[in-house]
């Protein structure tokens, strides 16, 4: 008799996971300053990272959007340079591990990688500060292989409001809308994780291509501003986009929201950024946890979000974006990139069909990138590159 874990692995062999967000490049920057020989992911890196090649294989990952994230305290040209270093890191990984990783720029490349048994490696820039208010820089990132840009990270930028900052421009400014239009024209996916709900709605009003949420969960299930309100999920069928559930406990488990606020304040009190995952910072985290037990999210917690998101947005509009190596903590059963079969097994136990799960893991994400390429071909034949500046449009 086939068990759910066996059935999950069989399904992932045919329809592997397209994961929307993994912060391995930033972890490599922070831990070893991009000396990837010190973190050889062809060997077991479980002492240092959520990610290595063996665990990606065990997890049934067939395509990975590697985040080329830079912190928001890096601004202007410094942010652009750091983003270029992140892109270079991904390129180094692809060059070093050609039997396992395949550079992917298109949906067809993703399918080719699957056929070859390699992991399609795409890139996503996390935060509009990475382009320093320059549409030419946006186009340069696309030319280097970046296939989505998250409009903000944790802080507002001049033309877009973040979910975790005070309202600034009230969503997207006129220049922000122009950024979205130019992303549509070149075929770069608009990523609405991290942005304020007002920004989400403005982007949906503006975009003629499907949008994504590369790593966000349901606000109705866990009331955190990083999550997606139901009215936005309800708009995804009309847009064609995909919301990719994240595993970060402080975004999926309500009890973890309050605990995280206290833990973050403790990190600041000790002189560390709350998102710091260096060994020194993790010692502070662990000491805090010893006296303040951390609420534990589980695979079932994440599945609860997917159940709700499927109900509201529909099966064609959900996916997976774990945020591994970008979070200090992970749910039980989803401890690292090898854990995806546990989530699929949980969903099978809840009655999800093979057809539904193949859309969740592979088909929806590939379809969205393909649709963005179609829009870009149409717009590119009719429109010239935009050279608008923020001062032109926002005054």
N, C-alpha and C positions, 0 to 999 in steps of 0.2 A: 504494500500500500504506500502510495506517495505521500510524504509528509509536506507540510507547508514550507519548511526550509528547503527541502529538495526541489519542490515545485518553483520556489523563488529563484533558486540558482539556475534551473533549467530555463526559466523565462528570461533571466538576465543574460544568459548565453546568446539568446537570439535578439533581445531588445535591451541592450545595456543602458546604464544610467548616463544621461547627459546631465552633469552637475553644473549648476549655474555660477558657482562661486567657490574658489579655494584660494586662500591667502598664502600658499607656500612661498611665492617670491618675496613677500614682505618678511616672512619668518626667516628666510635665508639671508636677507639683508640685515635683520636685527641680530641674528645669532652668529653669523660667520662672514658678514660683509661680502656676500655673494661668492665666497670660496666654496663652490659646490662639492669639491673634493672632500671637504670636512663633513659634509652631509650628503654622502653618496646614497641617493635614493634607490640604487640597485641593491643596497644592503638594508638590513633592518634598522629603521630610524625611530622605533617606537619610544625610545628614551628621550627623544628631542622633538619629534614632529608627529602630526596626525597622518602624514602622507609619506608613502614610499611605493615603489612600483609593485612589490608583491602584494601589498594591502589594496592598492587600486585594482589589481587583478582579482583578488579575493572578493572585493566589493562589487565586482561586475560593472566597473566604470568603463564606458566606451567613448566618452567625450568629456572633456573638462575645460570649462572657461577658467583659465588662470587669471586671478585678479592682479592687475598692475597698479594696485592701490598706493597712494602716498598720503601721509597725514595732512590734515588741514592747516597745521602750523607751518607747513612748507607752502610758501605762497609765491606768486609771480613766476619768474624764470626758474627759481629754485624748485618749484613744484614740477615744472615741465622737465627739467633735467632729471629729477628723481624718477619721474614716470618713464623717461627713456631708459634709465638704468634698470627699472623693473622689466621693461620690454626686453632688454638685452638679456636679463636673467632667464626669462622664458625661452628665448632663442638658444641660450647656452644649454638649457635642459634638453631641448628638442635635438640639438646637435650631438649631445653626449649620449643620448639613449635612443638611437634611431630605430632599434628593433621594437621598442615599446611605445614611443611617442611619434605622432605624425602631425606636422604643422597643418592646420586647417583654417581656411579663409571663407569657405562656402559650405552650404548644406551638402553639395556633391562631395566635397572633401571629407565631410563627416561620414557619409555613407561609404566612401572608399576606404577610410581608415577602419571602419567596422568590418568590411570585407577582408581586409588584410590582417585583422586581428590586432591592430594597434589602437592606441588611445588618441583620438582626435584632440589636438591641443589648440584651443582658441584663447583669445585674451579679451578681458574687459577692464576698462579704466574705471576707477571708483572715485567719482567726485569731479564736478566740472571745474574745480580749481586747477585740474591738470592741464587745461588748455589756456589758462591765463587770459581769458576773454578774447581769444583769437580763433576765428573760424578757420584760418589757414593752419593753425596748430591742430585743430580738430581733424582736418583733412590729412595732415601729416601722420597723426596717430593711426588713422584708418589705413593709410598707405603702408604703415609698418605692421599691420595685421590686427589692430584692435577692432573688435566687432561689436562691442557695446560700450556705452558710457553711462554710468550712474550719475544722474544730474547733480546730486550733492552727496557729501558724506554726512558727518554728524553736525556740521556747522553750516549756516547759510553761506551762500556766495552772493555776489553782487546782483545776479540775475535769477536766482532760484532759492526758495525757502526749503530748509531741512526739517525733517520730522522732529528733531531733538534740539531745536533752537527756537528763539522767539520769532514771531512773524516779522518778516522784513518787507519784501515787495508784494506780499499777499499771494504767493504762488510763483508764477513765471512773469518776469518783466517782458516788455516787447523784444528785447534782445534774447531773452531766454526762449521765447517762442521761435525766434529766428534760428537759434541753435538747434531746436527740435526739427525745424523744417530742413536745415542743412544736413542733419543726421539722416533724415528720410532720403534726401537726394543722393547721398553717397552710400547708403545701405548700412549705416551703423545703427544698431538697435538702441532705442531709448529705454534705459533702465530706470525704473521708478522706486527701487528699494532706497531706503534712507530719506526720501523726500517727504515733505509735508503733504497732507491730504489735498490741500489747495493746489499744490504743484502737480500732484497726480491728475487732478481733474483738468487743470489747464493743459497739461501735456496730452491727455486724451482728446481734449477739444482741438488740439493743434495737429497732432500726428496723423498722417495718412497711411502710415505703416503700423503693423502690430508692435506693441510695446512689450517689455518684459518686466518682471520683478525678479531679479536674479537671486535674491535670498530674503524673502519676507513671508510672514505667516498671517494668520487671521486675527484681526482686531476684535472680532466678536467672541472669539475663544479665549484670547489673552489680550487684555486692554493695555497695550503698549503702543506709543505713537509710531514705532517702527513698523507696525503691522498694517494690514490693508483693511480699510473699512468695507462693509458689505456693499455700499452703493458703488464703490469703485470696482469691486469684484464683479458686480452685476453688469458693468460696462464692457468687460473683456470679450464676451461673445461678439458684440458689435464691432470691436476693434480688431479682433483676431489674436490678441496677445495671450501671454502665459504668465501665471504667478507661480513662482518656484519656492516651495515651502523651505524654510530654514530650520535648523536643528538647535540653534543657540538657546539654552535653557531660559535665559532672562527675557527672551521674546516669545517663548511658547508656554511657559508655566507661570501662572499668576503669582504664586507664592515666591517665585524666584525674582520677580520684579522688585519687590521691596528689599529682599536680601541683597540684590545687586547694587541698589542705591547706597546701602550702608557699606558694602565692600568697596565700591568705587570711592566713597569719601575716605575710607581708611587708606586706600592707595595714595590718594592725593596728600593725605596727612603725612605719609612717609616719603613724599617727593617723587612718586611714580605716576605716570599717566595710567588711567584705568584700563586702557587696552594693551598695556605693556605685558608681554609674555616672556621676557628674558628670565633667566634663572633667578636673578636677584629679585625681580618683581614677583615671581611665582612663590618665593619663600614668604613674602608678605601675604600673598593670597592664602597660602596654606596655614599660616599662623592665625589669620583671621578666621578661617574655616574651622580650626580646631576648637575655638571658643564659641563660634556661631555656626552651628551645623547648616550646611547648604541644602536647600530643598532640591530634591532629585527629580529631574524630568526623565521620562522613559520613552521607548519606542512608541508606546501607546499614546503618550502625550502628543507626539508629532502626528500620529495617525488621526487623532481627534481633529487636528487642524485640517488635514487633507479631506476628511469626511465632510467637514463644513464647507471648505473651499470648492469641493466637487459639487455640493448641493447648490451653492450660490452661483458659481461661475460656469459650471459644467465640466465634464471630463476632458473636453478638448482644450481646456485653458488652464491646466495646472501642471506643475513639474517639480523638480527637486533642486535645491541650492544649499548644500549643507553648511557652508562657511567654515570648513575645516582649516586649521592653522591660523584662523582669525579670531578664535575665541579661547578663553582660558578653560572653559568647562564644556562638556558634551553630555548628552543624555545617556543613561544606561542602555546598552544595546546598540548605541550609535556612537561608540567611543572614538572611532576613527574611520577612515575611508573604507575599511573592510566591512562596515556595518550595514550597508544598504540592503543586503539580502534579508536582514532581520526586519526592516521596515516593510519590504515586499511581503514577507511571510505574515506579518501582522495584518496587512491589508487583505491578503488572501483569506485569513481567518475571519475577516469581517464581511466576506462575500464579494470582494472586488473581483471582477472577471479578468481573464487573461487579456482581453481586448482593452479593457480600461487601463490595466497596468502597463501595457505596451505603449499606450499614449502618454501615460505619466512619465515613464522612464526615458523613452527615446523619441517617439514620433512627434509629440507636440513641439519640442524644442527645435527639431530639424525643420518642421513645417514653418515655424515662425521665422527662422533665418532665411529660408527659401522665399517666403513672402516678402521680407524686407528687401531681398535682392531683386524681386520682380518690381517692386515700387521704385527702387533706385534706377533700374533700367529705363523705366518709363519717364521718371523725372529727369534723369540725366540726359535723355534725348531732347528734352524740351526746355531745360533751365540751365543757366550758367552758374558757376560757383558764386556763392554770396561772399562779398567783401565788406559787408556791413560791420560796423564797430559798435561797441556798447554806447559810446558817446553819441553816435548817429541816432540810435534808436531809443536809448533811455535818457539821454540828455545829461 
